[in-house]
């Protein structure tokens, strides 16, 4: 108690019978599949979870995982993520999954990259309506890099722990001050 909420992949809840509480949308070929799920299946479910993603790359053969699946969803300079977020918002979903399975290989990553920078994190932040101090993504990256650089230095690590504490307590200015004090 309480009984867990068990969601299956879209259109598969019958396979789980009475154990299924609902379904979640997924990445498949193009955004029409999500649109169809929201329009046709969503009204029939007790619990539904939408999905948003920045794109999809069929990398399986080159990654040593077998035959290609045969389709890709282009990132379109962030337009794919904008579209999937907008569809979720229009569907008035209570739950939304940011699809990131096999992140970098599949091209479903939200994490910063050389190609896209912090674009996808910024888009999710805007979608969620987060009103906060100026974005500190670059400073958080600096924290990460300093952790690697000073991995054997316990006194620097203690300072980095303090900076981390400031970041998670939404005090980025104090965190940056600590980071800037590390040579």
Secondary structure by P-SEA (a helix, b strand, c coil): cccccccccccccccccccccbbbbbbcccaaaaaaaaacccccccbbbbbbbcccccccccccccccccbbbbcccaaaaaaaaaaaaaaccccccccccccccccccccccccccaaaaaaaaaaacccccccaaaaaaaaaaaaaaacccaaaaaaaaaaaaaaaacaaaaaaaaaaacc
